[in-house]
Amino acid sequence: MLSLTLGMIAACAWGVHDFCIRFVSQRGGILPAIATVMVGGALFLLPISGAFGNWSAMTLQSFGLSVISGAVYLVGCISLYKAFGIGPVRVVAPIVGSYPILSIGWAALMGQPILWDQWLAVGCVIMGVAIVGMLSDHSESDGSQRAAIGWSLVGAGGFAIAFAVGHLATQVGSELPVILVTRLTAATGAIILLALSSGAKIPERSAWPLLALMSLLDALALGIVIAAGNLHRPEFAAVAASTFGIITIILAWLFLKERMTGGQWFGVAVCFLGIGYLVL
């Protein structure tokens, strides 16, 4: 199924993006990095959407939905970083990774039939992500776990709403313009927050190449998930994209030699078993 394939591509892009965060976070604050990534992604998309986007198909409704999607996506990103900043991963990852439940629930409310076996497969994906996350960190929290849970819930809700609203925007507009407007909204919000924050600094020049790569990856992933709005079962793109945390952990195992336990590999197998079943 094309929606799932695109979702997995998005998961890989976000997985590499989050892997890069490990290095960027050591060179400055999260908000400057987010602002740089959002602006960089908008710059990557601007010439593509400007040249190839069907702007005549954009209605006032699609513009409005795109703005909402971009604003909520920014909230989701900030909440994700806030939650992981408090930690621990074993608490945050399963909650954030559960946002496909909201995506599938929204699709059901919109009249899309969701069969029991599809719910079961989605549950396997979420359970696999949760297992890997819960077994990836045994450190103590750096702050209130209640606050971490709160930010995680906001992050999960933010991603689910952003993708759902983005899908609606593409259905009443055109993919490339919707993706650009969504990104410009998120970038504008990030710049405003950065300007209002005290002590925030522009990232060091040594981090710019990595931030440029992250900008491209994040813009690609978000664009892919939103563009799936015109495909059959677009909610499945959001489900597959939720595996980005597993991709990050596997990359850390491959390149940073971080240990993966047998339980984590079991979680990976359960997750991709669910995705494989949805493909059928």
VMD Tcl script that draws the C-alpha trace (Angstrom):
set ca {
  {0.00 0.00 0.00}
  {1.45 3.34 -1.10}
  {0.41 5.20 2.08}
  {2.39 2.76 4.25}
  {5.40 2.93 1.93}
  {5.44 6.72 2.10}
  {5.00 6.54 5.86}
  {8.06 4.30 6.18}
  {10.09 6.71 4.04}
  {8.99 9.49 6.38}
  {9.94 7.35 9.39}
  {13.43 6.82 7.98}
  {13.82 10.56 7.35}
  {12.65 11.46 10.86}
  {14.77 8.66 12.31}
  {17.94 10.10 10.75}
  {16.77 13.59 11.78}
  {16.43 12.54 15.42}
  {19.76 10.73 15.27}
  {21.33 14.04 14.23}
  {19.69 15.80 17.19}
  {22.06 13.88 19.48}
  {24.94 15.92 18.04}
  {23.16 19.26 17.56}
  {21.77 19.32 21.10}
  {25.33 19.34 22.42}
  {26.09 22.61 20.59}
  {23.19 24.81 21.65}
  {19.59 25.02 22.77}
  {16.68 23.13 21.31}
  {14.60 26.17 20.29}
  {17.33 27.70 18.07}
  {17.79 24.30 16.45}
  {14.05 23.89 15.86}
  {13.79 27.39 14.39}
  {16.74 26.75 12.09}
  {15.32 23.41 10.94}
  {11.88 24.89 10.28}
  {13.25 27.86 8.32}
  {15.72 25.68 6.42}
  {12.95 23.27 5.45}
  {10.83 26.15 4.18}
  {13.72 27.38 2.03}
  {14.14 23.91 0.54}
  {10.43 23.71 -0.29}
  {9.97 27.25 -1.59}
  {11.39 26.83 -5.13}
  {9.82 23.37 -5.57}
  {6.36 24.38 -4.43}
  {6.60 27.70 -6.25}
  {7.53 26.11 -9.56}
  {5.47 22.93 -9.53}
  {2.62 23.61 -7.10}
  {-0.93 23.96 -8.39}
  {-1.65 27.21 -6.56}
  {-4.86 27.79 -8.49}
  {-6.35 24.79 -6.69}
  {-5.76 26.36 -3.28}
  {-8.93 27.61 -1.64}
  {-9.34 29.79 1.44}
  {-10.26 26.63 3.34}
  {-7.09 24.79 2.28}
  {-4.97 27.79 3.25}
  {-6.63 27.94 6.66}
  {-6.23 24.21 7.27}
  {-2.57 24.38 6.20}
  {-1.91 27.16 8.70}
  {-3.56 25.16 11.48}
  {-1.56 22.07 10.55}
  {1.74 23.98 10.61}
  {1.00 25.65 13.94}
  {-0.03 22.39 15.61}
  {2.97 20.57 14.13}
  {5.29 23.13 15.73}
  {3.55 22.58 19.07}
  {4.05 18.83 18.63}
  {7.77 19.24 17.88}
  {8.41 21.52 20.85}
  {6.45 19.21 23.14}
  {8.43 16.21 21.89}
  {11.75 17.89 22.69}
  {10.45 19.13 26.04}
  {9.30 15.65 26.97}
  {12.58 13.99 25.99}
  {14.45 16.75 27.82}
  {12.71 15.74 31.04}
  {12.63 12.02 30.28}
  {13.07 9.21 30.78}
  {12.74 7.70 27.31}
  {10.88 4.65 28.65}
  {8.05 6.97 29.76}
  {8.05 9.46 26.88}
  {8.54 7.23 23.83}
  {5.49 4.96 24.29}
  {3.17 7.94 24.82}
  {4.43 9.97 21.86}
  {4.51 6.86 19.71}
  {0.85 6.17 20.44}
  {-0.42 9.05 18.29}
  {-1.56 6.62 15.51}
  {-4.46 5.68 17.80}
  {-5.70 9.25 17.43}
  {-5.02 9.21 13.68}
  {-6.99 6.00 13.18}
  {-9.73 7.20 15.54}
  {-10.05 10.42 13.53}
  {-10.29 8.44 10.29}
  {-13.06 6.33 11.83}
  {-14.95 9.46 12.88}
  {-14.64 10.78 9.32}
  {-16.42 7.68 8.06}
  {-13.43 5.55 7.05}
  {-14.19 1.91 7.94}
  {-11.54 0.44 10.23}
  {-11.75 -3.34 10.52}
  {-10.89 -5.18 13.75}
  {-7.78 -6.75 12.24}
  {-6.53 -3.32 11.15}
  {-6.97 -2.06 14.70}
  {-5.02 -5.10 15.87}
  {-2.21 -4.42 13.37}
  {-2.03 -0.77 14.42}
  {-1.92 -1.95 18.03}
  {1.07 -4.16 17.16}
  {2.89 -1.18 15.66}
  {2.25 0.93 18.76}
  {3.16 -1.93 21.09}
  {6.41 -2.54 19.20}
  {7.37 1.15 19.43}
  {6.48 1.11 23.13}
  {8.58 -1.99 23.86}
  {11.65 -0.56 22.16}
  {11.19 2.77 23.94}
  {10.61 1.30 27.39}
  {13.70 -0.89 27.12}
  {15.95 1.85 25.72}
  {16.55 3.88 28.87}
  {16.79 2.94 32.53}
  {18.01 6.30 33.80}
  {16.11 8.42 36.26}
  {14.01 11.33 35.11}
  {15.67 14.75 34.98}
  {12.44 16.32 36.19}
  {8.85 15.61 37.06}
  {7.56 12.50 35.33}
  {4.11 14.05 35.48}
  {5.43 16.96 33.40}
  {7.10 14.52 31.00}
  {3.83 12.65 30.57}
  {1.98 15.93 30.02}
  {4.37 17.11 27.31}
  {4.30 13.64 25.73}
  {0.51 13.73 25.51}
  {0.63 17.19 23.95}
  {3.24 15.97 21.47}
  {1.20 12.89 20.51}
  {-1.94 14.96 20.09}
  {-0.06 17.62 18.15}
  {1.30 15.18 15.59}
  {-2.03 13.38 15.16}
  {-3.94 16.64 14.67}
  {-1.30 18.14 12.38}
  {-1.36 15.12 10.07}
  {-5.15 14.81 10.08}
  {-5.67 18.51 9.32}
  {-2.90 18.39 6.71}
  {-4.70 15.52 4.98}
  {-7.91 17.55 4.92}
  {-6.01 20.50 3.45}
  {-4.63 18.40 0.58}
  {-8.08 17.03 -0.16}
  {-9.49 20.54 -0.71}
  {-6.32 22.03 -2.18}
  {-3.03 20.87 -3.72}
  {-0.20 18.92 -2.08}
  {2.85 21.10 -2.74}
  {1.22 24.43 -1.80}
  {-0.26 22.86 1.33}
  {3.13 21.49 2.34}
  {4.80 24.88 1.83}
  {2.15 26.87 3.71}
  {2.30 24.33 6.55}
  {6.06 24.67 6.73}
  {6.07 28.47 6.50}
  {3.58 28.61 9.36}
  {5.74 26.38 11.55}
  {8.84 28.38 10.64}
  {7.15 31.70 11.41}
  {5.97 30.42 14.78}
  {9.44 29.11 15.63}
  {11.03 32.47 14.74}
  {8.51 34.34 16.92}
  {9.16 32.02 19.87}
  {12.91 32.37 19.39}
  {12.65 36.17 19.32}
  {10.57 36.17 22.50}
  {12.86 33.80 24.39}
  {15.61 35.22 26.55}
  {19.18 34.12 26.02}
  {18.48 32.20 22.82}
  {21.39 32.19 20.40}
  {21.79 31.39 16.73}
  {23.40 27.93 16.37}
  {27.15 27.86 15.86}
  {28.36 27.73 12.27}
  {29.86 24.31 12.83}
  {26.33 22.98 13.35}
  {24.87 24.55 10.18}
  {25.65 21.65 7.78}
  {24.00 19.17 10.13}
  {21.04 21.50 10.65}
  {20.70 21.86 6.87}
  {20.48 18.08 6.56}
  {17.93 17.97 9.38}
  {15.90 20.70 7.65}
  {15.76 18.69 4.45}
  {14.86 15.46 6.24}
  {12.13 17.01 8.38}
  {10.61 18.88 5.44}
  {10.70 15.69 3.37}
  {9.07 13.60 6.09}
  {6.33 16.10 6.91}
  {5.67 16.70 3.23}
  {5.36 12.97 2.54}
  {2.88 12.38 5.35}
  {0.73 15.36 4.37}
  {0.88 14.50 0.65}
  {-0.56 11.08 1.53}
  {-3.85 12.88 2.16}
  {-5.00 12.18 -1.40}
  {-4.09 8.49 -1.27}
  {-6.13 5.50 -0.18}
  {-6.01 5.12 3.64}
  {-3.85 8.22 4.33}
  {-4.03 7.54 8.07}
  {-1.78 4.52 7.53}
  {1.04 6.89 6.49}
  {0.87 8.40 9.97}
  {0.92 4.91 11.49}
  {4.05 3.88 9.59}
  {5.73 7.24 10.30}
  {5.34 6.64 14.04}
  {8.18 4.10 13.86}
  {10.75 6.90 13.53}
  {11.92 6.32 17.11}
  {12.82 2.72 16.29}
  {14.81 3.89 13.27}
  {16.77 6.29 15.50}
  {17.59 3.56 18.01}
  {18.69 1.16 15.25}
  {20.96 3.86 13.80}
  {22.48 4.41 17.24}
  {23.09 0.65 17.45}
  {24.71 0.61 14.02}
  {26.89 3.72 14.22}
  {27.30 4.56 17.91}
  {27.50 0.93 19.02}
  {24.70 1.44 21.53}
  {23.42 -1.88 22.83}
  {20.06 -3.26 21.71}
  {18.56 -5.96 23.90}
  {16.71 -9.04 22.80}
  {13.51 -7.45 24.07}
  {14.06 -4.44 21.85}
  {14.57 -6.63 18.79}
  {11.34 -8.38 19.72}
  {9.63 -4.98 19.78}
  {11.04 -4.17 16.35}
  {9.71 -7.49 15.02}
  {6.24 -6.89 16.50}
  {6.14 -3.38 15.05}
  {7.05 -4.37 11.53}
  {4.81 -7.43 11.71}
  {1.92 -5.02 12.22}
  {3.01 -2.84 9.32}
  {3.48 -5.89 7.12}
  {-0.06 -7.04 7.88}
  {-1.49 -3.62 6.94}
  {0.26 -3.89 3.59}
  {-1.69 -7.07 2.79}
}
mol new
graphics top color blue
foreach p $ca { graphics top sphere $p radius 0.5 }
foreach p [lrange $ca 0 end-1] q [lrange $ca 1 end] { graphics top cylinder $p $q radius 0.2 }
display resetview
